[in-house]
C-alpha cells in the first residue's frame, strides 16, 4: 500500500518520501535539512516496529506546522498531545479520499 500511495502522489504532482517503519522515519528525520519543507505526512497508526504516534510526535517537534493524517483501521482517539494536530483517516480508503483529506487539512 505504501508503494501504491507513493506512486499515486507522484502521478498527482506531489513529491514523496516514504518510510515503512518507525526506525526508517526517524532516520529520515535525522537528515532533516534534506527533507525541508515537509508539507504533510500520512502515517499508519500501526507500524511493524512501533506506533505511528511516535512518528507524529517527532514530525511535530521537527516542524509544528506540518499537517499529519493518521491512518487506522481501528477506532482511534489521539492522545492529548496529538489531539487537534492530526486528522484521522479510517482504513480502508481510496487514494482519492486521502488526497481530499490532505487538501482539507
C-alpha positions as CSV (number, residue, x, y, z in Angstrom):
1,X,0.0,0.0,0.0
2,X,2.9,2.4,0.8
3,X,4.3,1.9,-2.7
4,X,0.9,2.4,-4.4
5,X,0.1,5.6,-2.4
6,X,3.6,6.9,-3.1
7,X,3.1,6.4,-6.9
8,X,-0.3,7.9,-6.7
9,X,1.0,11.1,-5.2
10,X,3.8,11.3,-7.7
11,X,1.3,11.0,-10.5
12,X,-0.8,13.8,-9.0
13,X,2.2,16.1,-8.9
14,X,3.5,15.7,-5.3
15,X,7.0,14.9,-4.2
16,X,7.0,11.9,-1.8
17,X,9.3,10.5,0.8
18,X,8.4,7.1,2.1
19,X,9.3,5.0,5.2
20,X,7.8,1.7,6.2
21,X,8.8,1.6,9.8
22,X,9.3,4.0,12.7
23,X,13.0,3.4,12.5
24,X,13.1,4.4,8.8
25,X,11.1,7.6,9.5
26,X,13.3,8.6,12.4
27,X,16.4,8.0,10.3
28,X,15.0,10.3,7.7
29,X,14.2,13.0,10.3
30,X,17.9,12.9,11.4
31,X,18.8,14.2,7.9
32,X,16.2,16.9,8.4
33,X,17.6,19.7,6.2
34,X,17.5,17.5,3.2
35,X,13.7,17.0,3.7
36,X,12.6,20.6,4.1
37,X,10.0,21.6,3.6
38,X,7.6,18.8,4.5
39,X,4.0,19.9,4.0
40,X,2.2,16.8,5.2
41,X,2.7,13.3,6.4
42,X,0.4,10.3,6.1
43,X,1.2,7.9,8.9
44,X,-0.2,4.4,9.7
45,X,-1.0,4.1,13.3
46,X,0.3,0.5,13.4
47,X,3.8,0.1,12.1
48,X,5.8,-3.1,12.2
49,X,8.2,-1.7,14.8
50,X,6.1,0.6,16.8
51,X,3.3,3.2,16.8
52,X,2.8,5.9,14.2
53,X,2.1,8.2,17.1
54,X,5.9,8.3,17.8
55,X,6.5,9.4,14.2
56,X,3.8,12.1,14.5
57,X,5.3,13.5,17.7
58,X,8.8,13.6,16.1
59,X,7.5,15.3,13.0
60,X,5.6,17.9,15.0
61,X,8.8,18.6,17.0
62,X,10.7,18.9,13.7
63,X,8.0,21.2,12.2
64,X,5.0,22.2,14.3
65,X,3.2,23.4,11.1
66,X,3.2,20.0,9.4
67,X,-0.2,18.5,8.5
68,X,-0.5,14.9,9.7
69,X,-3.0,12.3,8.7
70,X,-3.1,9.2,10.9
71,X,-4.5,6.2,9.0
72,X,-6.0,3.4,11.1
73,X,-8.4,0.5,10.8
74,X,-9.4,0.9,14.4
75,X,-11.5,3.3,16.4
76,X,-8.9,5.9,17.4
77,X,-8.8,8.9,19.7
78,X,-5.4,10.6,19.6
79,X,-3.7,11.2,22.9
80,X,-3.9,14.7,24.4
81,X,-0.5,15.8,22.8
82,X,-1.8,15.0,19.3
83,X,-5.4,15.9,19.7
84,X,-6.3,18.7,17.3
85,X,-3.0,18.3,15.5
86,X,-3.8,15.2,13.5
87,X,-6.5,14.3,11.1
88,X,-7.9,10.7,11.3
89,X,-8.5,8.6,8.1
90,X,-10.2,5.3,8.6
91,X,-8.9,2.3,6.6
92,X,-9.6,1.0,4.1
93,X,-9.7,4.2,2.0
94,X,-9.2,5.1,-1.7
95,X,-6.2,7.2,-2.6
96,X,-8.6,10.0,-3.7
97,X,-10.1,10.1,-0.2
98,X,-6.6,10.5,1.2
99,X,-5.9,13.3,-1.2
100,X,-9.1,15.0,-0.2
101,X,-8.2,14.9,3.5
102,X,-4.7,16.3,2.7
103,X,-6.2,19.2,0.8
104,X,-8.8,19.9,3.5
105,X,-6.4,19.7,6.5
